[in-house]
């Protein structure tokens, strides 16, 4: 399934890398597309939405 999140404090490529790493810690096979300009993060994963959201928040980012 594909999950879409708005991450307001996604500001740079390092942020994208951190979010991607956090998501892959939950689901190593996840595909992550994140854009610091639009603050959109799209995750294709078999993990639950709650688990992915929790991983992003635990990495220090806000999920709106």
Predicted model as a PDB file, atoms N, CA, C, CB and O in Angstrom, pLDDT in the B-factor column:
MODEL        1                                                                  
ATOM      1  N   UNK A   1       0.826  -1.167   0.000  1.00 96.00           N  
ATOM      2  CA  UNK A   1       0.000   0.000   0.000  1.00 96.00           C  
ATOM      3  C   UNK A   1       0.879   1.241   0.000  1.00 96.00           C  
ATOM      4  CB  UNK A   1      -0.945  -0.008   1.196  1.00 96.00           C  
ATOM      5  O   UNK A   1       2.023   1.214   0.454  1.00 96.00           O  
ATOM      6  N   UNK A   2       0.324   2.323  -0.516  1.00 98.00           N  
ATOM      7  CA  UNK A   2       1.055   3.585  -0.526  1.00 98.00           C  
ATOM      8  C   UNK A   2       0.417   4.538   0.473  1.00 98.00           C  
ATOM      9  CB  UNK A   2       1.076   4.208  -1.946  1.00 98.00           C  
ATOM     10  O   UNK A   2      -0.795   4.757   0.469  1.00 98.00           O  
ATOM     11  N   UNK A   3       1.262   5.096   1.324  1.00 98.00           N  
ATOM     12  CA  UNK A   3       0.819   6.031   2.352  1.00 98.00           C  
ATOM     13  C   UNK A   3       1.392   7.398   2.042  1.00 98.00           C  
ATOM     14  CB  UNK A   3       1.245   5.560   3.770  1.00 98.00           C  
ATOM     15  O   UNK A   3       2.552   7.509   1.647  1.00 98.00           O  
ATOM     16  N   UNK A   4       0.609   8.422   2.213  1.00 98.00           N  
ATOM     17  CA  UNK A   4       1.075   9.787   1.980  1.00 98.00           C  
ATOM     18  C   UNK A   4       1.004  10.583   3.272  1.00 98.00           C  
ATOM     19  CB  UNK A   4       0.242  10.473   0.877  1.00 98.00           C  
ATOM     20  O   UNK A   4      -0.001  10.586   3.982  1.00 98.00           O  
ATOM     21  N   UNK A   5       2.115  11.258   3.546  1.00 97.00           N  
ATOM     22  CA  UNK A   5       2.195  12.078   4.754  1.00 97.00           C  
ATOM     23  C   UNK A   5       2.645  13.483   4.392  1.00 97.00           C  
ATOM     24  CB  UNK A   5       3.160  11.452   5.784  1.00 97.00           C  
ATOM     25  O   UNK A   5       3.336  13.683   3.393  1.00 97.00           O  
ATOM     26  N   UNK A   6       2.257  14.445   5.195  1.00 98.00           N  
ATOM     27  CA  UNK A   6       2.762  15.812   5.098  1.00 98.00           C  
ATOM     28  C   UNK A   6       3.708  15.983   6.280  1.00 98.00           C  
ATOM     29  CB  UNK A   6       1.586  16.897   5.107  1.00 98.00           C  
ATOM     30  O   UNK A   6       3.311  15.815   7.433  1.00 98.00           O  
ATOM     31  N   UNK A   7       4.958  16.318   5.985  1.00 98.00           N  
ATOM     32  CA  UNK A   7       5.972  16.476   7.025  1.00 98.00           C  
ATOM     33  C   UNK A   7       6.484  17.921   6.951  1.00 98.00           C  
ATOM     34  CB  UNK A   7       7.153  15.431   6.849  1.00 98.00           C  
ATOM     35  O   UNK A   7       7.418  18.218   6.206  1.00 98.00           O  
ATOM     36  N   UNK A   8       5.857  18.827   7.742  1.00 97.00           N  
ATOM     37  CA  UNK A   8       6.158  20.256   7.637  1.00 97.00           C  
ATOM     38  C   UNK A   8       7.623  20.625   7.869  1.00 97.00           C  
ATOM     39  CB  UNK A   8       5.321  20.998   8.606  1.00 97.00           C  
ATOM     40  O   UNK A   8       8.107  21.592   7.281  1.00 97.00           O  
ATOM     41  N   UNK A   9       8.327  19.891   8.696  1.00 96.00           N  
ATOM     42  CA  UNK A   9       9.720  20.261   8.958  1.00 96.00           C  
ATOM     43  C   UNK A   9      10.722  19.454   8.124  1.00 96.00           C  
ATOM     44  CB  UNK A   9      10.026  20.078  10.429  1.00 96.00           C  
ATOM     45  O   UNK A   9      11.887  19.323   8.499  1.00 96.00           O  
ATOM     46  N   UNK A  10      10.264  18.923   7.011  1.00 97.00           N  
ATOM     47  CA  UNK A  10      11.158  18.270   6.048  1.00 97.00           C  
ATOM     48  C   UNK A  10      11.793  19.390   5.221  1.00 97.00           C  
ATOM     49  CB  UNK A  10      10.378  17.219   5.123  1.00 97.00           C  
ATOM     50  O   UNK A  10      11.133  19.983   4.368  1.00 97.00           O  
ATOM     51  N   UNK A  11      13.069  19.680   5.472  1.00 96.00           N  
ATOM     52  CA  UNK A  11      13.645  20.896   4.906  1.00 96.00           C  
ATOM     53  C   UNK A  11      14.777  20.699   3.897  1.00 96.00           C  
ATOM     54  CB  UNK A  11      14.140  21.729   5.997  1.00 96.00           C  
ATOM     55  O   UNK A  11      15.083  21.609   3.126  1.00 96.00           O  
ATOM     56  N   UNK A  12      15.401  19.518   3.897  1.00 96.00           N  
ATOM     57  CA  UNK A  12      16.584  19.379   3.047  1.00 96.00           C  
ATOM     58  C   UNK A  12      16.824  17.905   2.697  1.00 96.00           C  
ATOM     59  CB  UNK A  12      17.828  19.976   3.750  1.00 96.00           C  
ATOM     60  O   UNK A  12      16.081  17.021   3.125  1.00 96.00           O  
ATOM     61  N   UNK A  13      17.865  17.669   1.920  1.00 96.00           N  
ATOM     62  CA  UNK A  13      18.163  16.297   1.516  1.00 96.00           C  
ATOM     63  C   UNK A  13      18.573  15.433   2.708  1.00 96.00           C  
ATOM     64  CB  UNK A  13      19.268  16.288   0.465  1.00 96.00           C  
ATOM     65  O   UNK A  13      18.320  14.228   2.714  1.00 96.00           O  
ATOM     66  N   UNK A  14      19.200  16.035   3.709  1.00 97.00           N  
ATOM     67  CA  UNK A  14      19.559  15.270   4.908  1.00 97.00           C  
ATOM     68  C   UNK A  14      18.297  14.817   5.646  1.00 97.00           C  
ATOM     69  CB  UNK A  14      20.459  16.115   5.847  1.00 97.00           C  
ATOM     70  O   UNK A  14      18.252  13.727   6.215  1.00 97.00           O  
ATOM     71  N   UNK A  15      17.274  15.677   5.624  1.00 97.00           N  
ATOM     72  CA  UNK A  15      15.996  15.309   6.240  1.00 97.00           C  
ATOM     73  C   UNK A  15      15.371  14.136   5.481  1.00 97.00           C  
ATOM     74  CB  UNK A  15      15.026  16.522   6.260  1.00 97.00           C  
ATOM     75  O   UNK A  15      14.854  13.201   6.092  1.00 97.00           O  
ATOM     76  N   UNK A  16      15.420  14.190   4.177  1.00 97.00           N  
ATOM     77  CA  UNK A  16      14.880  13.109   3.352  1.00 97.00           C  
ATOM     78  C   UNK A  16      15.604  11.807   3.679  1.00 97.00           C  
ATOM     79  CB  UNK A  16      15.014  13.445   1.840  1.00 97.00           C  
ATOM     80  O   UNK A  16      14.984  10.751   3.804  1.00 97.00           O  
ATOM     81  N   UNK A  17      16.918  11.898   3.815  1.00 97.00           N  
ATOM     82  CA  UNK A  17      17.712  10.708   4.135  1.00 97.00           C  
ATOM     83  C   UNK A  17      17.340  10.154   5.506  1.00 97.00           C  
ATOM     84  CB  UNK A  17      19.212  11.034   4.089  1.00 97.00           C  
ATOM     85  O   UNK A  17      17.228   8.941   5.680  1.00 97.00           O  
ATOM     86  N   UNK A  18      17.151  11.040   6.476  1.00 98.00           N  
ATOM     87  CA  UNK A  18      16.799  10.608   7.837  1.00 98.00           C  
ATOM     88  C   UNK A  18      15.427   9.943   7.867  1.00 98.00           C  
ATOM     89  CB  UNK A  18      16.821  11.804   8.804  1.00 98.00           C  
ATOM     90  O   UNK A  18      15.240   8.917   8.522  1.00 98.00           O  
ATOM     91  N   UNK A  19      14.473  10.532   7.155  1.00 98.00           N  
ATOM     92  CA  UNK A  19      13.123   9.960   7.115  1.00 98.00           C  
ATOM     93  C   UNK A  19      13.154   8.602   6.400  1.00 98.00           C  
ATOM     94  CB  UNK A  19      12.132  10.933   6.401  1.00 98.00           C  
ATOM     95  O   UNK A  19      12.520   7.643   6.841  1.00 98.00           O  
ATOM     96  N   UNK A  20      13.883   8.539   5.315  1.00 98.00           N  
ATOM     97  CA  UNK A  20      13.989   7.283   4.562  1.00 98.00           C  
ATOM     98  C   UNK A  20      14.601   6.191   5.439  1.00 98.00           C  
ATOM     99  CB  UNK A  20      14.839   7.483   3.281  1.00 98.00           C  
ATOM    100  O   UNK A  20      14.117   5.059   5.454  1.00 98.00           O  
ATOM    101  N   UNK A  21      15.657   6.530   6.162  1.00 98.00           N  
ATOM    102  CA  UNK A  21      16.318   5.570   7.044  1.00 98.00           C  
ATOM    103  C   UNK A  21      15.363   5.091   8.143  1.00 98.00           C  
ATOM    104  CB  UNK A  21      17.580   6.197   7.669  1.00 98.00           C  
ATOM    105  O   UNK A  21      15.332   3.906   8.473  1.00 98.00           O  
ATOM    106  N   UNK A  22      14.593   6.015   8.700  1.00 98.00           N  
ATOM    107  CA  UNK A  22      13.641   5.667   9.754  1.00 98.00           C  
ATOM    108  C   UNK A  22      12.567   4.713   9.239  1.00 98.00           C  
ATOM    109  CB  UNK A  22      12.991   6.930  10.320  1.00 98.00           C  
ATOM    110  O   UNK A  22      12.207   3.742   9.905  1.00 98.00           O  
ATOM    111  N   UNK A  23      12.063   5.009   8.039  1.00 98.00           N  
ATOM    112  CA  UNK A  23      11.025   4.144   7.452  1.00 98.00           C  
ATOM    113  C   UNK A  23      11.598   2.768   7.153  1.00 98.00           C  
ATOM    114  CB  UNK A  23      10.445   4.774   6.160  1.00 98.00           C  
ATOM    115  O   UNK A  23      10.951   1.755   7.416  1.00 98.00           O  
ATOM    116  N   UNK A  24      12.794   2.724   6.611  1.00 98.00           N  
ATOM    117  CA  UNK A  24      13.400   1.433   6.253  1.00 98.00           C  
ATOM    118  C   UNK A  24      13.772   0.601   7.480  1.00 98.00           C  
ATOM    119  CB  UNK A  24      14.640   1.660   5.401  1.00 98.00           C  
ATOM    120  O   UNK A  24      13.944  -0.614   7.384  1.00 98.00           O  
ATOM    121  N   UNK A  25      13.893   1.258   8.628  1.00 98.00           N  
ATOM    122  CA  UNK A  25      14.127   0.516   9.869  1.00 98.00           C  
ATOM    123  C   UNK A  25      12.881  -0.288  10.246  1.00 98.00           C  
ATOM    124  CB  UNK A  25      14.517   1.481  11.020  1.00 98.00           C  
ATOM    125  O   UNK A  25      12.971  -1.324  10.905  1.00 98.00           O  
ATOM    126  N   UNK A  26      11.721   0.206   9.819  1.00 98.00           N  
ATOM    127  CA  UNK A  26      10.456  -0.493  10.080  1.00 98.00           C  
ATOM    128  C   UNK A  26      10.188  -1.531   8.993  1.00 98.00           C  
ATOM    129  CB  UNK A  26       9.280   0.513  10.161  1.00 98.00           C  
ATOM    130  O   UNK A  26       9.786  -2.659   9.278  1.00 98.00           O  
ATOM    131  N   UNK A  27      10.419  -1.129   7.740  1.00 98.00           N  
ATOM    132  CA  UNK A  27      10.181  -2.017   6.595  1.00 98.00           C  
ATOM    133  C   UNK A  27      11.323  -1.816   5.599  1.00 98.00           C  
ATOM    134  CB  UNK A  27       8.779  -1.730   5.920  1.00 98.00           C  
ATOM    135  O   UNK A  27      11.348  -0.839   4.852  1.00 98.00           O  
ATOM    136  N   UNK A  28      12.259  -2.754   5.603  1.00 97.00           N  
ATOM    137  CA  UNK A  28      13.453  -2.644   4.758  1.00 97.00           C  
ATOM    138  C   UNK A  28      13.106  -2.591   3.273  1.00 97.00           C  
ATOM    139  CB  UNK A  28      14.388  -3.814   5.021  1.00 97.00           C  
ATOM    140  O   UNK A  28      13.876  -2.058   2.474  1.00 97.00           O  
ATOM    141  N   UNK A  29      11.966  -3.136   2.905  1.00 98.00           N  
ATOM    142  CA  UNK A  29      11.572  -3.153   1.499  1.00 98.00           C  
ATOM    143  C   UNK A  29      10.736  -1.951   1.078  1.00 98.00           C  
ATOM    144  CB  UNK A  29      10.810  -4.401   1.213  1.00 98.00           C  
ATOM    145  O   UNK A  29      10.276  -1.882  -0.062  1.00 98.00           O  
ATOM    146  N   UNK A  30      10.542  -1.021   1.976  1.00 98.00           N  
ATOM    147  CA  UNK A  30       9.701   0.146   1.675  1.00 98.00           C  
ATOM    148  C   UNK A  30      10.358   1.028   0.620  1.00 98.00           C  
ATOM    149  CB  UNK A  30       9.432   0.965   2.953  1.00 98.00           C  
ATOM    150  O   UNK A  30      11.581   1.136   0.539  1.00 98.00           O  
ATOM    151  N   UNK A  31       9.499   1.655  -0.185  1.00 98.00           N  
ATOM    152  CA  UNK A  31       9.980   2.655  -1.144  1.00 98.00           C  
ATOM    153  C   UNK A  31       9.513   4.012  -0.634  1.00 98.00           C  
ATOM    154  CB  UNK A  31       9.450   2.372  -2.616  1.00 98.00           C  
ATOM    155  O   UNK A  31       8.333   4.214  -0.349  1.00 98.00           O  
ATOM    156  N   UNK A  32      10.461   4.934  -0.525  1.00 98.00           N  
ATOM    157  CA  UNK A  32      10.171   6.248   0.045  1.00 98.00           C  
ATOM    158  C   UNK A  32      10.469   7.326  -0.983  1.00 98.00           C  
ATOM    159  CB  UNK A  32      10.990   6.487   1.335  1.00 98.00           C  
ATOM    160  O   UNK A  32      11.550   7.365  -1.571  1.00 98.00           O  
ATOM    161  N   UNK A  33       9.491   8.201  -1.190  1.00 98.00           N  
ATOM    162  CA  UNK A  33       9.686   9.374  -2.040  1.00 98.00           C  
ATOM    163  C   UNK A  33       9.332  10.584  -1.196  1.00 98.00           C  
ATOM    164  CB  UNK A  33       8.813   9.307  -3.359  1.00 98.00           C  
ATOM    165  O   UNK A  33       8.198  10.723  -0.736  1.00 98.00           O  
ATOM    166  N   UNK A  34      10.313  11.463  -0.996  1.00 97.00           N  
ATOM    167  CA  UNK A  34      10.086  12.637  -0.162  1.00 97.00           C  
ATOM    168  C   UNK A  34      10.591  13.880  -0.884  1.00 97.00           C  
ATOM    169  CB  UNK A  34      10.781  12.482   1.211  1.00 97.00           C  
ATOM    170  O   UNK A  34      11.641  13.863  -1.525  1.00 97.00           O  
ATOM    171  N   UNK A  35       9.824  14.950  -0.766  1.00 97.00           N  
ATOM    172  CA  UNK A  35      10.171  16.202  -1.444  1.00 97.00           C  
ATOM    173  C   UNK A  35      10.191  17.345  -0.426  1.00 97.00           C  
ATOM    174  CB  UNK A  35       9.163  16.509  -2.596  1.00 97.00           C  
ATOM    175  O   UNK A  35       9.141  17.741   0.080  1.00 97.00           O  
ATOM    176  N   UNK A  36      11.381  17.876  -0.123  1.00 97.00           N  
ATOM    177  CA  UNK A  36      11.472  18.968   0.851  1.00 97.00           C  
ATOM    178  C   UNK A  36      10.719  20.224   0.422  1.00 97.00           C  
ATOM    179  CB  UNK A  36      12.916  19.314   1.091  1.00 97.00           C  
ATOM    180  O   UNK A  36      10.319  21.013   1.278  1.00 97.00           O  
ATOM    181  N   UNK A  37      10.518  20.428  -0.859  1.00 97.00           N  
ATOM    182  CA  UNK A  37       9.816  21.629  -1.322  1.00 97.00           C  
ATOM    183  C   UNK A  37       8.326  21.559  -1.014  1.00 97.00           C  
ATOM    184  CB  UNK A  37      10.027  21.821  -2.822  1.00 97.00           C  
ATOM    185  O   UNK A  37       7.738  22.543  -0.566  1.00 97.00           O  
ATOM    186  N   UNK A  38       7.715  20.405  -1.252  1.00 98.00           N  
ATOM    187  CA  UNK A  38       6.276  20.265  -1.008  1.00 98.00           C  
ATOM    188  C   UNK A  38       5.971  19.703   0.375  1.00 98.00           C  
ATOM    189  CB  UNK A  38       5.658  19.373  -2.063  1.00 98.00           C  
ATOM    190  O   UNK A  38       4.826  19.739   0.827  1.00 98.00           O  
ATOM    191  N   UNK A  39       7.007  19.181   1.048  1.00 98.00           N  
ATOM    192  CA  UNK A  39       6.871  18.557   2.381  1.00 98.00           C  
ATOM    193  C   UNK A  39       6.087  17.243   2.320  1.00 98.00           C  
ATOM    194  CB  UNK A  39       6.175  19.526   3.351  1.00 98.00           C  
ATOM    195  O   UNK A  39       5.612  16.754   3.345  1.00 98.00           O  
ATOM    196  N   UNK A  40       5.955  16.681   1.131  1.00 98.00           N  
ATOM    197  CA  UNK A  40       5.217  15.435   0.957  1.00 98.00           C  
ATOM    198  C   UNK A  40       6.154  14.231   1.062  1.00 98.00           C  
ATOM    199  CB  UNK A  40       4.488  15.428  -0.397  1.00 98.00           C  
ATOM    200  O   UNK A  40       7.255  14.224   0.511  1.00 98.00           O  
ATOM    201  N   UNK A  41       5.685  13.221   1.782  1.00 98.00           N  
ATOM    202  CA  UNK A  41       6.415  11.959   1.890  1.00 98.00           C  
ATOM    203  C   UNK A  41       5.459  10.855   1.487  1.00 98.00           C  
ATOM    204  CB  UNK A  41       6.982  11.728   3.342  1.00 98.00           C  
ATOM    205  O   UNK A  41       4.389  10.704   2.076  1.00 98.00           O  
ATOM    206  N   UNK A  42       5.844  10.087   0.488  1.00 98.00           N  
ATOM    207  CA  UNK A  42       5.038   8.972   0.020  1.00 98.00           C  
ATOM    208  C   UNK A  42       5.807   7.681   0.297  1.00 98.00           C  
ATOM    209  CB  UNK A  42       4.695   9.116  -1.503  1.00 98.00           C  
ATOM    210  O   UNK A  42       6.974   7.548  -0.072  1.00 98.00           O  
ATOM    211  N   UNK A  43       5.141   6.743   0.945  1.00 98.00           N  
ATOM    212  CA  UNK A  43       5.796   5.499   1.341  1.00 98.00           C  
ATOM    213  C   UNK A  43       4.991   4.320   0.813  1.00 98.00           C  
ATOM    214  CB  UNK A  43       5.947   5.414   2.885  1.00 98.00           C  
ATOM    215  O   UNK A  43       3.807   4.182   1.121  1.00 98.00           O  
ATOM    216  N   UNK A  44       5.632   3.475   0.020  1.00 98.00           N  
ATOM    217  CA  UNK A  44       5.015   2.230  -0.410  1.00 98.00           C  
ATOM    218  C   UNK A  44       5.564   1.140   0.493  1.00 98.00           C  
ATOM    219  CB  UNK A  44       5.297   1.926  -1.931  1.00 98.00           C  
ATOM    220  O   UNK A  44       6.764   0.864   0.495  1.00 98.00           O  
ATOM    221  N   UNK A  45       4.678   0.526   1.257  1.00 98.00           N  
ATOM    222  CA  UNK A  45       5.123  -0.393   2.300  1.00 98.00           C  
ATOM    223  C   UNK A  45       4.054  -1.427   2.632  1.00 98.00           C  
ATOM    224  CB  UNK A  45       5.503   0.379   3.553  1.00 98.00           C  
ATOM    225  O   UNK A  45       2.882  -1.273   2.288  1.00 98.00           O  
ATOM    226  N   UNK A  46       4.486  -2.468   3.301  1.00 97.00           N  
ATOM    227  CA  UNK A  46       3.536  -3.448   3.816  1.00 97.00           C  
ATOM    228  C   UNK A  46       3.309  -3.226   5.315  1.00 97.00           C  
ATOM    229  CB  UNK A  46       4.042  -4.886   3.551  1.00 97.00           C  
ATOM    230  O   UNK A  46       2.487  -3.902   5.933  1.00 97.00           O  
ATOM    231  N   UNK A  47       4.050  -2.271   5.892  1.00 97.00           N  
ATOM    232  CA  UNK A  47       3.886  -1.950   7.316  1.00 97.00           C  
ATOM    233  C   UNK A  47       2.638  -1.087   7.510  1.00 97.00           C  
ATOM    234  CB  UNK A  47       5.149  -1.216   7.869  1.00 97.00           C  
ATOM    235  O   UNK A  47       2.108  -0.511   6.560  1.00 97.00           O  
ATOM    236  N   UNK A  48       2.189  -1.014   8.745  1.00 97.00           N  
ATOM    237  CA  UNK A  48       0.982  -0.229   9.043  1.00 97.00           C  
ATOM    238  C   UNK A  48       1.276   1.270   8.991  1.00 97.00           C  
ATOM    239  CB  UNK A  48       0.421  -0.608  10.428  1.00 97.00           C  
ATOM    240  O   UNK A  48       2.414   1.704   9.176  1.00 97.00           O  
ATOM    241  N   UNK A  49       0.236   2.040   8.738  1.00 97.00           N  
ATOM    242  CA  UNK A  49       0.371   3.488   8.709  1.00 97.00           C  
ATOM    243  C   UNK A  49       0.878   4.002  10.055  1.00 97.00           C  
ATOM    244  CB  UNK A  49      -0.972   4.147   8.352  1.00 97.00           C  
ATOM    245  O   UNK A  49       1.716   4.902  10.111  1.00 97.00           O  
ATOM    246  N   UNK A  50       0.365   3.426  11.128  1.00 97.00           N  
ATOM    247  CA  UNK A  50       0.770   3.867  12.464  1.00 97.00           C  
ATOM    248  C   UNK A  50       2.260   3.617  12.698  1.00 97.00           C  
ATOM    249  CB  UNK A  50      -0.061   3.149  13.539  1.00 97.00           C  
ATOM    250  O   UNK A  50       2.942   4.451  13.293  1.00 97.00           O  
ATOM    251  N   UNK A  51       2.766   2.474  12.233  1.00 98.00           N  
ATOM    252  CA  UNK A  51       4.184   2.146  12.430  1.00 98.00           C  
ATOM    253  C   UNK A  51       5.086   3.093  11.653  1.00 98.00           C  
ATOM    254  CB  UNK A  51       4.462   0.703  12.006  1.00 98.00           C  
ATOM    255  O   UNK A  51       6.127   3.523  12.151  1.00 98.00           O  
ATOM    256  N   UNK A  52       4.678   3.416  10.425  1.00 98.00           N  
ATOM    257  CA  UNK A  52       5.482   4.336   9.607  1.00 98.00           C  
ATOM    258  C   UNK A  52       5.445   5.736  10.202  1.00 98.00           C  
ATOM    259  CB  UNK A  52       4.971   4.364   8.144  1.00 98.00           C  
ATOM    260  O   UNK A  52       6.476   6.402  10.304  1.00 98.00           O  
ATOM    261  N   UNK A  53       4.268   6.175  10.592  1.00 97.00           N  
ATOM    262  CA  UNK A  53       4.129   7.505  11.187  1.00 97.00           C  
ATOM    263  C   UNK A  53       4.962   7.602  12.464  1.00 97.00           C  
ATOM    264  CB  UNK A  53       2.643   7.815  11.488  1.00 97.00           C  
ATOM    265  O   UNK A  53       5.641   8.603  12.693  1.00 97.00           O  
ATOM    266  N   UNK A  54       4.910   6.579  13.278  1.00 97.00           N  
ATOM    267  CA  UNK A  54       5.671   6.555  14.526  1.00 97.00           C  
ATOM    268  C   UNK A  54       7.178   6.626  14.255  1.00 97.00           C  
ATOM    269  CB  UNK A  54       5.337   5.288  15.329  1.00 97.00           C  
ATOM    270  O   UNK A  54       7.907   7.296  14.987  1.00 97.00           O  
ATOM    271  N   UNK A  55       7.644   5.944  13.214  1.00 98.00           N  
ATOM    272  CA  UNK A  55       9.069   5.954  12.868  1.00 98.00           C  
ATOM    273  C   UNK A  55       9.513   7.348  12.435  1.00 98.00           C  
ATOM    274  CB  UNK A  55       9.360   4.934  11.751  1.00 98.00           C  
ATOM    275  O   UNK A  55      10.599   7.802  12.795  1.00 98.00           O  
ATOM    276  N   UNK A  56       8.664   8.025  11.657  1.00 98.00           N  
ATOM    277  CA  UNK A  56       9.005   9.378  11.197  1.00 98.00           C  
ATOM    278  C   UNK A  56       9.058  10.332  12.389  1.00 98.00           C  
ATOM    279  CB  UNK A  56       7.975   9.883  10.143  1.00 98.00           C  
ATOM    280  O   UNK A  56       9.968  11.154  12.492  1.00 98.00           O  
ATOM    281  N   UNK A  57       8.091  10.221  13.277  1.00 98.00           N  
ATOM    282  CA  UNK A  57       8.059  11.076  14.467  1.00 98.00           C  
ATOM    283  C   UNK A  57       9.259  10.773  15.367  1.00 98.00           C  
ATOM    284  CB  UNK A  57       6.732  10.877  15.249  1.00 98.00           C  
ATOM    285  O   UNK A  57       9.867  11.691  15.917  1.00 98.00           O  
ATOM    286  N   UNK A  58       9.598   9.509  15.518  1.00 98.00           N  
ATOM    287  CA  UNK A  58      10.735   9.124  16.359  1.00 98.00           C  
ATOM    288  C   UNK A  58      12.055   9.656  15.795  1.00 98.00           C  
ATOM    289  CB  UNK A  58      10.801   7.598  16.495  1.00 98.00           C  
ATOM    290  O   UNK A  58      13.019   9.858  16.534  1.00 98.00           O  
ATOM    291  N   UNK A  59      12.088   9.876  14.492  1.00 97.00           N  
ATOM    292  CA  UNK A  59      13.289  10.434  13.862  1.00 97.00           C  
ATOM    293  C   UNK A  59      13.378  11.945  14.060  1.00 97.00           C  
ATOM    294  CB  UNK A  59      13.304  10.106  12.368  1.00 97.00           C  
ATOM    295  O   UNK A  59      14.354  12.576  13.656  1.00 97.00           O  
ATOM    296  N   UNK A  60      12.354  12.514  14.683  1.00 97.00           N  
ATOM    297  CA  UNK A  60      12.394  13.937  14.997  1.00 97.00           C  
ATOM    298  C   UNK A  60      11.589  14.832  14.079  1.00 97.00           C  
ATOM    299  CB  UNK A  60      13.778  14.386  14.984  1.00 97.00           C  
ATOM    300  O   UNK A  60      11.771  16.050  14.068  1.00 97.00           O  
ATOM    301  N   UNK A  61      10.693  14.225  13.303  1.00 97.00           N  
ATOM    302  CA  UNK A  61       9.908  15.016  12.362  1.00 97.00           C  
ATOM    303  C   UNK A  61       8.436  15.005  12.744  1.00 97.00           C  
ATOM    304  CB  UNK A  61      10.087  14.490  10.936  1.00 97.00           C  
ATOM    305  O   UNK A  61       7.948  14.073  13.384  1.00 97.00           O  
ATOM    306  N   UNK A  62       7.755  16.042  12.345  1.00 97.00           N  
ATOM    307  CA  UNK A  62       6.339  16.188  12.618  1.00 97.00           C  
ATOM    308  C   UNK A  62       5.544  15.646  11.442  1.00 97.00           C  
ATOM    309  CB  UNK A  62       5.978  17.660  12.894  1.00 97.00           C  
ATOM    310  O   UNK A  62       5.871  15.923  10.288  1.00 97.00           O  
ATOM    311  N   UNK A  63       4.513  14.881  11.726  1.00 97.00           N  
ATOM    312  CA  UNK A  63       3.613  14.401  10.678  1.00 97.00           C  
ATOM    313  C   UNK A  63       2.287  15.118  10.867  1.00 97.00           C  
ATOM    314  CB  UNK A  63       3.433  12.831  10.728  1.00 97.00           C  
ATOM    315  O   UNK A  63       1.626  14.970  11.895  1.00 97.00           O  
ATOM    316  N   UNK A  64       1.908  15.894   9.866  1.00 92.00           N  
ATOM    317  CA  UNK A  64       0.661  16.669   9.961  1.00 92.00           C  
ATOM    318  C   UNK A  64      -0.509  15.840   9.499  1.00 92.00           C  
ATOM    319  CB  UNK A  64       0.749  17.958   9.133  1.00 92.00           C  
ATOM    320  O   UNK A  64      -1.644  16.316   9.505  1.00 92.00           O  
TER     321      UNK A  64                                                      
ENDMDL                                                                          
END                                                                             
